[in-house]
């Protein structure tokens, strides 16, 4: 029985080591799969299929392929839009603030009063203030001054 030899293209038979042009990894040519693909084995022994166009002959004297530098695209710098709401919003959201934060951030409000504010908030439907007028139920706090100085808000 005669041994059938598969005839590879001349450039495939000349080289045993190839470099993957996409990843730069060295691979060993095993066989040609069809017109477009080749079976290769990497250093870890993993056998995969690659396109013939992807394989570049590796020459020990020349070394690995030179890395291709990604093209630099010119990016047109846009102006930063002016914010309607300031990014550094220092106001206190009374619908999400805990009692400790309310007592620390609002002048004239102690911890006991801050706890009453949180209790009032939790007793409302949806556990949220719907408007700032609801805060008038808490005595001993100058709500008009806090609103005028823009220290609080609800959302």
CNS distance restraints for C-alpha pairs under 8 A (distance, minus, plus):
assign (resid   8 and name CA) (resid  12 and name CA) 6.08 0.50 0.50
assign (resid   8 and name CA) (resid  13 and name CA) 5.99 0.50 0.50
assign (resid   8 and name CA) (resid  32 and name CA) 7.02 0.50 0.50
assign (resid   9 and name CA) (resid  13 and name CA) 6.53 0.50 0.50
assign (resid  10 and name CA) (resid  14 and name CA) 6.37 0.50 0.50
assign (resid  11 and name CA) (resid  15 and name CA) 6.77 0.50 0.50
assign (resid  12 and name CA) (resid  16 and name CA) 7.47 0.50 0.50
assign (resid  12 and name CA) (resid  29 and name CA) 7.91 0.50 0.50
assign (resid  15 and name CA) (resid  57 and name CA) 6.38 0.50 0.50
assign (resid  15 and name CA) (resid  58 and name CA) 7.51 0.50 0.50
assign (resid  16 and name CA) (resid  28 and name CA) 5.78 0.50 0.50
assign (resid  16 and name CA) (resid  29 and name CA) 5.51 0.50 0.50
assign (resid  17 and name CA) (resid  26 and name CA) 6.78 0.50 0.50
assign (resid  17 and name CA) (resid  27 and name CA) 5.82 0.50 0.50
assign (resid  17 and name CA) (resid  28 and name CA) 4.73 0.50 0.50
assign (resid  17 and name CA) (resid  29 and name CA) 6.25 0.50 0.50
assign (resid  17 and name CA) (resid  57 and name CA) 6.46 0.50 0.50
assign (resid  17 and name CA) (resid  58 and name CA) 5.54 0.50 0.50
assign (resid  17 and name CA) (resid  59 and name CA) 8.00 0.50 0.50
assign (resid  18 and name CA) (resid  26 and name CA) 5.74 0.50 0.50
assign (resid  18 and name CA) (resid  27 and name CA) 5.29 0.50 0.50
assign (resid  18 and name CA) (resid  28 and name CA) 6.15 0.50 0.50
assign (resid  18 and name CA) (resid  29 and name CA) 6.87 0.50 0.50
assign (resid  18 and name CA) (resid  55 and name CA) 5.81 0.50 0.50
assign (resid  18 and name CA) (resid  56 and name CA) 5.37 0.50 0.50
assign (resid  18 and name CA) (resid  57 and name CA) 4.51 0.50 0.50
assign (resid  18 and name CA) (resid  58 and name CA) 4.79 0.50 0.50
assign (resid  19 and name CA) (resid  24 and name CA) 5.80 0.50 0.50
assign (resid  19 and name CA) (resid  25 and name CA) 5.60 0.50 0.50
assign (resid  19 and name CA) (resid  26 and name CA) 4.45 0.50 0.50
assign (resid  19 and name CA) (resid  27 and name CA) 5.92 0.50 0.50
assign (resid  19 and name CA) (resid  55 and name CA) 5.66 0.50 0.50
assign (resid  19 and name CA) (resid  56 and name CA) 5.14 0.50 0.50
assign (resid  19 and name CA) (resid  57 and name CA) 6.27 0.50 0.50
assign (resid  19 and name CA) (resid  58 and name CA) 5.83 0.50 0.50
assign (resid  19 and name CA) (resid  64 and name CA) 7.46 0.50 0.50
assign (resid  19 and name CA) (resid  65 and name CA) 7.64 0.50 0.50
assign (resid  20 and name CA) (resid  24 and name CA) 5.00 0.50 0.50
assign (resid  20 and name CA) (resid  25 and name CA) 5.31 0.50 0.50
assign (resid  20 and name CA) (resid  26 and name CA) 6.32 0.50 0.50
assign (resid  20 and name CA) (resid  27 and name CA) 7.00 0.50 0.50
assign (resid  20 and name CA) (resid  54 and name CA) 5.79 0.50 0.50
assign (resid  20 and name CA) (resid  55 and name CA) 5.03 0.50 0.50
assign (resid  20 and name CA) (resid  56 and name CA) 6.46 0.50 0.50
assign (resid  21 and name CA) (resid  25 and name CA) 7.83 0.50 0.50
assign (resid  21 and name CA) (resid  54 and name CA) 5.33 0.50 0.50
assign (resid  21 and name CA) (resid  55 and name CA) 6.04 0.50 0.50
assign (resid  21 and name CA) (resid  56 and name CA) 6.39 0.50 0.50
assign (resid  21 and name CA) (resid  65 and name CA) 7.96 0.50 0.50
assign (resid  22 and name CA) (resid  54 and name CA) 6.81 0.50 0.50
assign (resid  24 and name CA) (resid  64 and name CA) 7.74 0.50 0.50
assign (resid  24 and name CA) (resid  65 and name CA) 7.26 0.50 0.50
assign (resid  25 and name CA) (resid  42 and name CA) 7.67 0.50 0.50
assign (resid  26 and name CA) (resid  42 and name CA) 6.49 0.50 0.50
assign (resid  26 and name CA) (resid  43 and name CA) 7.34 0.50 0.50
assign (resid  26 and name CA) (resid  58 and name CA) 7.84 0.50 0.50
assign (resid  27 and name CA) (resid  40 and name CA) 6.01 0.50 0.50
assign (resid  27 and name CA) (resid  41 and name CA) 5.49 0.50 0.50
assign (resid  27 and name CA) (resid  42 and name CA) 4.48 0.50 0.50
assign (resid  27 and name CA) (resid  43 and name CA) 6.81 0.50 0.50
assign (resid  28 and name CA) (resid  40 and name CA) 5.41 0.50 0.50
assign (resid  28 and name CA) (resid  41 and name CA) 5.11 0.50 0.50
assign (resid  28 and name CA) (resid  42 and name CA) 6.19 0.50 0.50
assign (resid  29 and name CA) (resid  38 and name CA) 7.29 0.50 0.50
assign (resid  29 and name CA) (resid  39 and name CA) 6.46 0.50 0.50
assign (resid  29 and name CA) (resid  40 and name CA) 4.64 0.50 0.50
assign (resid  29 and name CA) (resid  41 and name CA) 6.63 0.50 0.50
assign (resid  30 and name CA) (resid  38 and name CA) 7.46 0.50 0.50
assign (resid  30 and name CA) (resid  39 and name CA) 5.39 0.50 0.50
assign (resid  30 and name CA) (resid  40 and name CA) 5.13 0.50 0.50
assign (resid  30 and name CA) (resid  41 and name CA) 6.79 0.50 0.50
assign (resid  31 and name CA) (resid  38 and name CA) 5.83 0.50 0.50
assign (resid  31 and name CA) (resid  39 and name CA) 5.19 0.50 0.50
assign (resid  31 and name CA) (resid  40 and name CA) 7.13 0.50 0.50
assign (resid  32 and name CA) (resid  37 and name CA) 6.34 0.50 0.50
assign (resid  32 and name CA) (resid  38 and name CA) 4.30 0.50 0.50
assign (resid  32 and name CA) (resid  39 and name CA) 5.99 0.50 0.50
assign (resid  33 and name CA) (resid  37 and name CA) 5.30 0.50 0.50
assign (resid  33 and name CA) (resid  38 and name CA) 4.97 0.50 0.50
assign (resid  33 and name CA) (resid  39 and name CA) 6.12 0.50 0.50
assign (resid  33 and name CA) (resid  49 and name CA) 7.97 0.50 0.50
assign (resid  34 and name CA) (resid  38 and name CA) 7.14 0.50 0.50
assign (resid  36 and name CA) (resid  51 and name CA) 5.52 0.50 0.50
assign (resid  36 and name CA) (resid  52 and name CA) 5.66 0.50 0.50
assign (resid  36 and name CA) (resid  53 and name CA) 7.85 0.50 0.50
assign (resid  37 and name CA) (resid  49 and name CA) 6.27 0.50 0.50
assign (resid  37 and name CA) (resid  50 and name CA) 5.44 0.50 0.50
assign (resid  37 and name CA) (resid  51 and name CA) 4.34 0.50 0.50
assign (resid  37 and name CA) (resid  52 and name CA) 5.44 0.50 0.50
assign (resid  38 and name CA) (resid  49 and name CA) 5.53 0.50 0.50
assign (resid  38 and name CA) (resid  50 and name CA) 5.50 0.50 0.50
assign (resid  38 and name CA) (resid  51 and name CA) 6.17 0.50 0.50
assign (resid  38 and name CA) (resid  52 and name CA) 6.11 0.50 0.50
assign (resid  39 and name CA) (resid  47 and name CA) 6.84 0.50 0.50
assign (resid  39 and name CA) (resid  48 and name CA) 5.82 0.50 0.50
assign (resid  39 and name CA) (resid  49 and name CA) 4.60 0.50 0.50
assign (resid  39 and name CA) (resid  50 and name CA) 6.64 0.50 0.50
assign (resid  40 and name CA) (resid  47 and name CA) 5.62 0.50 0.50
assign (resid  40 and name CA) (resid  48 and name CA) 5.53 0.50 0.50
assign (resid  40 and name CA) (resid  49 and name CA) 6.05 0.50 0.50
assign (resid  40 and name CA) (resid  50 and name CA) 7.19 0.50 0.50
assign (resid  41 and name CA) (resid  45 and name CA) 5.59 0.50 0.50
assign (resid  41 and name CA) (resid  46 and name CA) 5.41 0.50 0.50
assign (resid  41 and name CA) (resid  47 and name CA) 4.36 0.50 0.50
assign (resid  41 and name CA) (resid  48 and name CA) 6.35 0.50 0.50
assign (resid  42 and name CA) (resid  46 and name CA) 5.54 0.50 0.50
assign (resid  42 and name CA) (resid  47 and name CA) 6.71 0.50 0.50
assign (resid  50 and name CA) (resid  54 and name CA) 6.62 0.50 0.50
assign (resid  50 and name CA) (resid  55 and name CA) 7.50 0.50 0.50
assign (resid  51 and name CA) (resid  55 and name CA) 7.04 0.50 0.50
assign (resid  58 and name CA) (resid  62 and name CA) 7.90 0.50 0.50
assign (resid  58 and name CA) (resid  63 and name CA) 7.08 0.50 0.50
assign (resid  58 and name CA) (resid  64 and name CA) 6.73 0.50 0.50
assign (resid  58 and name CA) (resid  65 and name CA) 8.00 0.50 0.50
assign (resid  59 and name CA) (resid  63 and name CA) 5.94 0.50 0.50
assign (resid  59 and name CA) (resid  64 and name CA) 7.58 0.50 0.50
assign (resid  60 and name CA) (resid  64 and name CA) 7.96 0.50 0.50
assign (resid  83 and name CA) (resid  87 and name CA) 7.37 0.50 0.50
assign (resid  85 and name CA) (resid  89 and name CA) 7.69 0.50 0.50
assign (resid  90 and name CA) (resid 151 and name CA) 7.38 0.50 0.50
assign (resid  91 and name CA) (resid 150 and name CA) 6.74 0.50 0.50
assign (resid  91 and name CA) (resid 151 and name CA) 4.65 0.50 0.50
assign (resid  91 and name CA) (resid 152 and name CA) 5.07 0.50 0.50
assign (resid  91 and name CA) (resid 153 and name CA) 6.66 0.50 0.50
assign (resid  92 and name CA) (resid  97 and name CA) 7.14 0.50 0.50
assign (resid  92 and name CA) (resid 102 and name CA) 7.64 0.50 0.50
assign (resid  92 and name CA) (resid 105 and name CA) 7.53 0.50 0.50
assign (resid  92 and name CA) (resid 151 and name CA) 6.14 0.50 0.50
assign (resid  92 and name CA) (resid 152 and name CA) 4.64 0.50 0.50
assign (resid  92 and name CA) (resid 153 and name CA) 6.11 0.50 0.50
assign (resid  93 and name CA) (resid  97 and name CA) 6.00 0.50 0.50
assign (resid  93 and name CA) (resid 152 and name CA) 5.97 0.50 0.50
assign (resid  93 and name CA) (resid 153 and name CA) 5.03 0.50 0.50
assign (resid  93 and name CA) (resid 154 and name CA) 5.17 0.50 0.50
assign (resid  93 and name CA) (resid 155 and name CA) 6.88 0.50 0.50
assign (resid  94 and name CA) (resid 102 and name CA) 7.66 0.50 0.50
assign (resid  94 and name CA) (resid 129 and name CA) 7.75 0.50 0.50
assign (resid  94 and name CA) (resid 152 and name CA) 6.75 0.50 0.50
assign (resid  94 and name CA) (resid 153 and name CA) 6.30 0.50 0.50
assign (resid  94 and name CA) (resid 154 and name CA) 5.53 0.50 0.50
assign (resid  95 and name CA) (resid 121 and name CA) 7.15 0.50 0.50
assign (resid  95 and name CA) (resid 128 and name CA) 5.45 0.50 0.50
assign (resid  95 and name CA) (resid 129 and name CA) 6.24 0.50 0.50
assign (resid  95 and name CA) (resid 154 and name CA) 5.66 0.50 0.50
assign (resid  95 and name CA) (resid 155 and name CA) 6.54 0.50 0.50
assign (resid  97 and name CA) (resid 101 and name CA) 6.14 0.50 0.50
assign (resid  97 and name CA) (resid 102 and name CA) 6.38 0.50 0.50
assign (resid  98 and name CA) (resid 102 and name CA) 6.41 0.50 0.50
assign (resid  98 and name CA) (resid 118 and name CA) 7.04 0.50 0.50
assign (resid  99 and name CA) (resid 103 and name CA) 6.20 0.50 0.50
assign (resid  99 and name CA) (resid 111 and name CA) 6.69 0.50 0.50
assign (resid  99 and name CA) (resid 114 and name CA) 4.88 0.50 0.50
assign (resid  99 and name CA) (resid 115 and name CA) 5.23 0.50 0.50
assign (resid  99 and name CA) (resid 117 and name CA) 7.60 0.50 0.50
assign (resid  99 and name CA) (resid 118 and name CA) 6.25 0.50 0.50
assign (resid 100 and name CA) (resid 104 and name CA) 6.28 0.50 0.50
assign (resid 100 and name CA) (resid 111 and name CA) 6.62 0.50 0.50
assign (resid 100 and name CA) (resid 114 and name CA) 7.23 0.50 0.50
assign (resid 101 and name CA) (resid 105 and name CA) 5.97 0.50 0.50
assign (resid 102 and name CA) (resid 106 and name CA) 5.85 0.50 0.50
assign (resid 102 and name CA) (resid 109 and name CA) 7.47 0.50 0.50
assign (resid 102 and name CA) (resid 111 and name CA) 7.84 0.50 0.50
assign (resid 102 and name CA) (resid 114 and name CA) 5.73 0.50 0.50
assign (resid 103 and name CA) (resid 107 and name CA) 7.77 0.50 0.50
assign (resid 103 and name CA) (resid 109 and name CA) 5.42 0.50 0.50
assign (resid 103 and name CA) (resid 110 and name CA) 5.09 0.50 0.50
assign (resid 103 and name CA) (resid 111 and name CA) 5.09 0.50 0.50
assign (resid 103 and name CA) (resid 113 and name CA) 7.76 0.50 0.50
assign (resid 103 and name CA) (resid 114 and name CA) 5.54 0.50 0.50
assign (resid 104 and name CA) (resid 110 and name CA) 7.95 0.50 0.50
assign (resid 106 and name CA) (resid 146 and name CA) 7.85 0.50 0.50
assign (resid 106 and name CA) (resid 151 and name CA) 7.43 0.50 0.50
assign (resid 108 and name CA) (resid 141 and name CA) 6.77 0.50 0.50
assign (resid 108 and name CA) (resid 142 and name CA) 7.99 0.50 0.50
assign (resid 109 and name CA) (resid 113 and name CA) 6.03 0.50 0.50
assign (resid 109 and name CA) (resid 114 and name CA) 6.47 0.50 0.50
assign (resid 109 and name CA) (resid 141 and name CA) 6.63 0.50 0.50
assign (resid 110 and name CA) (resid 114 and name CA) 6.12 0.50 0.50
assign (resid 111 and name CA) (resid 115 and name CA) 6.16 0.50 0.50
assign (resid 112 and name CA) (resid 116 and name CA) 6.47 0.50 0.50
assign (resid 113 and name CA) (resid 117 and name CA) 6.35 0.50 0.50
assign (resid 113 and name CA) (resid 138 and name CA) 7.67 0.50 0.50
assign (resid 114 and name CA) (resid 118 and name CA) 6.41 0.50 0.50
assign (resid 115 and name CA) (resid 119 and name CA) 6.11 0.50 0.50
assign (resid 116 and name CA) (resid 120 and name CA) 6.04 0.50 0.50
assign (resid 116 and name CA) (resid 138 and name CA) 7.26 0.50 0.50
assign (resid 117 and name CA) (resid 121 and name CA) 6.19 0.50 0.50
assign (resid 117 and name CA) (resid 135 and name CA) 7.62 0.50 0.50
assign (resid 117 and name CA) (resid 138 and name CA) 6.88 0.50 0.50
assign (resid 118 and name CA) (resid 122 and name CA) 6.18 0.50 0.50
assign (resid 119 and name CA) (resid 123 and name CA) 6.23 0.50 0.50
assign (resid 120 and name CA) (resid 124 and name CA) 6.53 0.50 0.50
assign (resid 121 and name CA) (resid 127 and name CA) 5.37 0.50 0.50
assign (resid 121 and name CA) (resid 128 and name CA) 5.35 0.50 0.50
assign (resid 121 and name CA) (resid 129 and name CA) 5.98 0.50 0.50
assign (resid 122 and name CA) (resid 126 and name CA) 7.94 0.50 0.50
assign (resid 122 and name CA) (resid 127 and name CA) 4.40 0.50 0.50
assign (resid 122 and name CA) (resid 128 and name CA) 6.85 0.50 0.50
assign (resid 123 and name CA) (resid 127 and name CA) 6.16 0.50 0.50
assign (resid 124 and name CA) (resid 128 and name CA) 6.17 0.50 0.50
assign (resid 124 and name CA) (resid 129 and name CA) 7.04 0.50 0.50
assign (resid 129 and name CA) (resid 134 and name CA) 6.82 0.50 0.50
assign (resid 129 and name CA) (resid 154 and name CA) 6.75 0.50 0.50
assign (resid 130 and name CA) (resid 134 and name CA) 7.53 0.50 0.50
assign (resid 130 and name CA) (resid 154 and name CA) 7.60 0.50 0.50
assign (resid 131 and name CA) (resid 154 and name CA) 7.19 0.50 0.50
assign (resid 132 and name CA) (resid 136 and name CA) 7.78 0.50 0.50
assign (resid 132 and name CA) (resid 153 and name CA) 7.71 0.50 0.50
assign (resid 132 and name CA) (resid 154 and name CA) 7.34 0.50 0.50
assign (resid 135 and name CA) (resid 143 and name CA) 7.39 0.50 0.50
assign (resid 136 and name CA) (resid 143 and name CA) 7.01 0.50 0.50
assign (resid 142 and name CA) (resid 146 and name CA) 6.60 0.50 0.50
assign (resid 143 and name CA) (resid 147 and name CA) 6.10 0.50 0.50
assign (resid 144 and name CA) (resid 148 and name CA) 5.99 0.50 0.50
assign (resid 145 and name CA) (resid 149 and name CA) 6.04 0.50 0.50
assign (resid 146 and name CA) (resid 150 and name CA) 6.16 0.50 0.50
assign (resid 146 and name CA) (resid 151 and name CA) 5.52 0.50 0.50
assign (resid 146 and name CA) (resid 152 and name CA) 6.60 0.50 0.50
assign (resid 147 and name CA) (resid 151 and name CA) 6.26 0.50 0.50
assign (resid 147 and name CA) (resid 152 and name CA) 6.25 0.50 0.50
assign (resid 147 and name CA) (resid 153 and name CA) 7.94 0.50 0.50
